[in-house]
Amino acid sequence: MKIVVLGAGIIGIATAWYLLDEGHEVTVVDRQPDAALETSFANGAQISVSFCEPWANAGAPFKVAKWLLRDDSPLLFRPRLDPNQWRWGLAFLLQCTNAAFERNVEELVQLGRYSHDSLKDLVTRTGIEYDRVERGILHFFSSQADFDNGASGAEIMRRHGVDRRVLNREEVLKVEPALATFGSRIFGGTFTPSDESGDAKVFTQKLARLCAERGAQFLYEHDILGLKRSDGGGDAIEAVQIAHTRSGERKMLKADAFVAAMGSYTPALVKPLGEHLNIYPAKGYSATLRLKKPEAASVVSLLDDTRKIAISRLGDHIRIAGTAELSGFDLNLDSPTAKVRCAALVRRYEELFPGVADTSEPNYWTGLRPSTPTNIPYIGRSRKARNLWINAGHGTLGWTHGAGSGHAMAELIAGRKPDMAFGFYGAV
């Protein structure tokens, strides 16, 4: 078939790759001049199959309420006159039960395993290099109460077959000796050796180049304006209308099937069809610092429970990423709130690893994570158009679930059921 993939982040590019495997003619459309220049650009870099707990849990409402007035809080909810925000928030609260948490964890673990297997196979096939570090993810805690909660969380993950180990302080420092300076303030940690890290932007752009070499067409610098139903109505999409971002020239791009992989912007694209996806943007931040003392920097990818941030080594740089801000489609890095949240990332890194990185050029970035109330993405066929497919809503786990989501999408389009216990969307 001729298939158009809308969006060139990790989800869209992985989808294009696996569609090419199936022998389809693939066209990728994106408004940016290259792949991975929005949400996939400078994320936390973690492939966190085992650290995939949904945000919604029994304790979440109390934490969100406590954080409401703090500009530097890990999760910041700023109420707006936005019905989509309130609809998302209400659905989120309904997921804050132990039963829903366990159910959502199971699906996320299933997707994570499938995706990790897909990624490893893809890397073996292509030889792509992207500052990959296969040394696990270490989650450390700075209070006894947080450590106790972390140990309980590890037990839940073990029930789902995840090898998450509970470590005391000495064991944490053995896994990552670079934490020694901060060691007296660490109460323990959890560690999953099978997880890894790497640069999502580098990987996605290299995979896009390989897709082009295999015959995929890329229409960069094109805005995606809307979907057009087949003449006479019906339940199929005939074309997508796109426009060049500079010239404004419009054209209709026809195909046999379409895949919507536009992250937080996917709901607006499909809403005119009567398709309602409960995806809301969660603004995240990162800082990428050059290392002054590489030998003193951490190598194992870290999760700092106190600040809810990820720290990953990318060659001679370090990436600090985290926080979530539910405040619409704002990408401003100059607002008072944004400045506070950015500065908090660098300040925390200096607390953990004083003098190790050059903080004079923090290379701040922000992106909109397409989040669902369950943290489970929409992967499957549209309920309103038989040749439209949805691959969106991956939240903070887009890099983790990217390869598997693309692989699963291609399998579904081919009429096969991917080999995992996952609740696919729509009529599949």
Residue pairs with C-beta under 8 A, 6 or more apart in sequence:
1 24
1 25
1 255
1 256
1 257
1 413
2 24
2 25
2 27
2 254
2 255
2 256
2 257
3 19
3 24
3 25
3 26
3 27
3 255
3 256
3 257
3 258
3 259
3 413
4 26
4 27
4 28
4 29
4 240
4 253
4 255
4 257
4 258
4 259
5 12
5 15
5 16
5 19
5 26
5 27
5 28
5 29
5 258
5 259
5 261
6 12
6 29
6 30
6 224
6 240
6 258
6 259
6 260
6 261
6 262
6 269
7 28
7 29
7 30
7 260
7 261
7 262
7 263
7 266
7 392
8 28
8 29
8 30
8 32
8 34
8 35
8 36
8 204
8 208
8 218
8 220
9 35
9 36
9 38
9 39
9 40
9 204
9 261
9 263
9 398
10 36
10 40
10 200
10 203
10 204
10 398
10 399
10 402
11 261
11 263
11 391
11 392
11 394
11 398
11 402
11 405
11 406
12 28
12 30
12 35
12 259
12 261
12 262
12 391
12 406
13 28
13 35
13 36
13 204
13 207
13 208
13 211
13 406
14 122
14 207
14 402
14 403
14 405
14 406
14 407
15 259
15 261
15 391
15 405
15 406
15 409
15 410
16 26
16 28
16 208
16 211
16 216
16 406
17 122
17 207
17 210
17 211
17 406
18 406
18 407
18 409
18 410
18 411
19 26
19 259
19 409
19 410
19 413
20 26
20 211
20 214
20 215
20 216
21 410
22 410
22 413
22 414
24 413
25 215
26 211
26 215
26 216
26 217
27 216
27 217
27 218
27 219
27 253
27 255
28 35
28 208
28 211
28 216
28 217
28 218
28 219
29 219
29 222
29 224
29 240
29 242
29 253
30 218
30 219
30 220
30 222
31 221
31 222
31 223
31 224
31 245
32 38
32 220
32 221
33 220
33 221
34 205
34 208
34 220
35 204
35 205
35 207
35 208
35 218
36 200
36 201
36 204
36 205
36 208
37 201
38 263
38 367
38 368
39 263
39 264
39 367
39 368
39 369
39 370
39 398
40 200
40 201
40 204
40 367
40 398
40 399
40 402
41 200
41 201
41 365
41 367
42 201
42 286
42 288
42 319
42 321
42 363
42 365
42 367
43 200
43 284
43 286
43 321
43 367
43 396
43 398
43 399
44 286
44 309
44 310
44 312
44 319
44 321
44 322
44 396
44 399
45 131
45 197
45 198
45 199
45 200
45 301
45 310
45 312
45 314
45 319
45 321
45 399
46 137
46 195
46 196
46 197
46 301
46 303
46 310
46 312
46 399
46 400
47 116
47 119
47 195
47 196
47 197
47 198
47 399
47 400
48 112
48 137
48 195
48 397
48 400
49 109
49 112
49 113
49 115
49 116
49 162
49 192
49 194
49 195
49 400
50 109
50 112
50 137
50 157
50 162
50 163
50 164
50 192
50 194
50 195
51 137
51 139
51 164
51 192
51 195
51 303
52 105
52 108
52 109
52 112
52 375
52 397
52 400
53 101
53 105
53 108
53 153
53 156
53 157
54 95
54 101
54 104
54 105
54 108
54 374
54 375
54 376
55 75
55 92
55 324
55 371
55 375
55 395
56 92
56 93
56 95
56 96
56 100
56 101
56 104
56 373
56 374
56 375
57 96
57 98
57 101
58 96
58 97
58 98
58 101
60 92
60 96
61 93
61 96
63 75
64 75
64 77
66 73
67 73
67 74
67 75
67 76
67 77
68 76
68 77
70 76
71 336
71 337
71 340
71 341
72 323
72 340
72 341
72 344
73 323
74 307
74 308
74 309
74 322
74 323
74 324
75 308
75 323
75 324
75 325
75 326
76 323
76 324
76 325
76 326
76 327
76 337
76 341
77 89
77 326
78 325
78 326
78 327
79 85
79 86
80 327
80 328
82 328
84 267
84 280
85 280
85 326
85 328
87 278
88 278
88 279
88 280
88 326
88 371
88 373
89 326
91 278
91 373
92 373
94 100
94 373
95 101
95 104
95 373
95 374
100 374
102 156
104 374
104 375
104 376
105 156
105 157
105 160
106 160
106 421
107 376
107 421
107 422
107 423
108 375
108 376
108 397
109 157
109 160
109 161
109 162
110 420
110 421
110 422
111 376
111 377
111 401
111 404
111 405
111 408
111 420
111 422
112 397
112 400
112 401
112 404
113 420
114 404
114 407
114 408
114 418
114 419
114 420
114 422
115 400
115 401
115 402
115 403
115 404
115 405
115 407
116 194
116 400
116 403
116 404
117 404
118 403
118 404
118 406
118 407
119 402
119 403
119 404
122 128
122 207
122 403
123 132
126 206
126 207
126 210
128 203
128 206
128 207
128 210
129 202
129 206
130 198
130 199
130 200
130 202
130 203
130 206
131 198
131 199
131 202
131 313
131 314
131 315
132 196
132 197
132 198
133 196
133 197
133 198
133 299
133 300
133 301
133 312
133 313
134 196
135 193
135 196
135 299
135 300
135 301
136 175
136 191
136 192
136 193
136 194
136 195
136 196
136 300
136 301
137 191
137 192
137 195
137 196
137 197
137 300
137 301
137 302
137 303
138 167
138 172
138 175
138 176
138 189
138 190
138 191
138 300
138 301
138 302
138 303
139 150
139 189
139 190
139 191
139 302
139 303
139 305
140 172
140 179
140 186
140 188
140 189
140 302
140 303
140 304
140 305
141 147
141 150
141 186
141 187
141 188
141 189
141 305
141 306
142 185
142 186
142 187
142 304
142 305
142 306
143 187
143 306
144 187
146 187
146 305
146 306
147 187
147 188
147 189
150 166
150 188
150 189
150 190
150 305
151 166
151 188
151 190
153 164
153 190
154 164
154 165
154 166
154 190
157 164
158 164
162 192
163 192
163 193
163 194
164 190
164 191
164 192
165 190
165 191
165 192
165 193
166 188
166 189
166 190
167 175
167 188
167 189
167 190
167 191
168 188
169 183
169 186
169 187
169 188
171 189
171 191
172 179
172 183
172 186
172 188
172 189
172 191
173 179
173 180
173 183
173 186
175 189
175 191
175 300
176 298
176 299
176 300
176 302
178 296
178 297
178 298
178 299
178 353
178 356
179 186
179 298
179 302
179 352
181 352
181 353
181 354
182 351
182 352
182 353
195 301
196 301
197 301
197 312
197 313
198 314
199 314
200 398
200 399
200 402
204 402
208 218
211 218
212 218
219 242
219 253
221 244
221 245
221 246
222 242
222 243
222 244
222 245
223 242
223 243
223 244
223 245
224 240
224 241
224 242
224 262
224 269
225 240
225 241
225 242
225 243
225 250
226 240
226 241
226 269
226 272
227 237
227 239
227 240
227 241
227 258
227 269
227 270
227 272
227 273
227 385
227 388
228 237
228 238
228 239
228 240
228 241
228 252
229 236
229 237
229 238
229 273
229 385
230 236
230 237
230 238
231 238
235 384
235 385
235 386
236 385
236 386
236 387
237 258
237 385
237 387
237 388
238 254
239 252
239 253
239 254
239 255
240 252
240 253
240 255
240 258
241 250
241 251
241 252
241 253
242 250
242 251
242 253
243 249
243 250
243 251
244 250
256 387
257 387
257 388
257 389
257 413
258 387
258 388
258 389
259 388
259 389
259 390
259 391
259 409
259 413
260 266
260 269
260 270
260 382
260 388
260 389
260 390
260 391
260 392
261 391
261 392
262 269
262 392
263 368
263 369
263 370
263 392
263 394
263 398
264 279
264 280
264 281
264 329
264 368
264 369
264 370
266 277
266 279
266 370
266 378
266 390
266 392
266 393
267 276
267 277
267 278
267 279
270 277
270 382
270 384
270 388
270 390
273 382
273 384
273 385
273 388
274 384
275 382
275 383
275 384
275 385
275 390
277 378
277 390
277 392
277 393
278 372
278 373
279 370
279 371
279 372
279 378
279 392
279 393
280 326
280 370
280 371
281 326
281 328
281 329
281 368
281 369
281 370
281 371
282 324
282 325
282 326
282 368
282 369
282 370
282 371
282 395
282 396
283 324
283 325
283 326
283 327
283 330
283 331
283 366
283 367
283 368
283 369
284 321
284 322
284 323
284 324
284 325
284 366
284 367
284 368
284 369
284 396
285 321
285 322
285 323
285 338
285 341
285 342
285 345
285 364
285 365
285 366
286 319
286 320
286 321
286 322
286 345
286 364
286 365
286 366
286 367
287 319
287 320
287 321
287 342
287 345
287 346
287 349
287 362
287 363
287 364
287 365
288 314
288 317
288 318
288 319
288 320
288 362
288 363
288 365
289 317
289 318
289 320
289 346
289 349
289 357
289 358
289 359
289 361
289 362
289 363
290 316
290 317
290 357
290 358
290 361
291 297
291 316
291 317
291 318
291 356
291 357
291 358
292 355
292 356
292 357
292 358
293 355
293 356
294 316
296 353
296 356
297 313
297 318
297 353
297 356
297 357
298 311
298 313
298 318
298 353
299 313
300 313
301 310
301 311
301 312
301 313
302 310
302 311
302 312
303 309
303 310
303 311
304 310
304 311
304 348
304 352
306 348
307 322
307 344
307 345
307 348
308 322
308 323
309 320
309 321
309 322
309 323
309 345
309 348
310 319
310 320
310 321
310 322
311 318
311 319
311 320
311 349
311 352
312 318
312 319
312 321
313 319
318 349
318 356
318 357
320 345
320 346
320 348
320 349
321 345
322 345
323 341
323 344
323 345
324 369
324 371
324 396
325 337
325 341
329 368
331 366
331 367
331 368
332 338
332 366
333 339
333 342
333 364
333 365
333 366
338 366
342 362
342 364
345 362
346 359
346 362
349 356
349 357
349 359
350 357
350 359
369 394
369 395
369 396
369 398
370 377
370 392
370 393
370 394
370 395
370 398
371 393
371 395
371 396
372 378
372 393
372 395
375 395
375 396
375 397
376 393
376 423
377 391
377 392
377 393
377 394
377 395
377 397
377 401
377 405
378 390
378 391
378 392
378 393
378 425
379 390
379 391
379 405
379 408
379 409
379 412
379 422
379 424
379 425
380 389
380 390
380 412
380 424
380 425
380 426
380 427
380 428
381 388
381 389
381 390
381 412
381 425
381 426
381 427
381 428
382 388
382 389
382 390
382 426
383 425
383 426
383 427
386 427
389 409
389 412
389 413
390 425
390 426
391 405
391 406
391 409
394 401
394 402
394 405
407 418
408 418
408 420
408 422
408 424
411 417
411 418
412 418
412 424
412 428
417 428
418 424
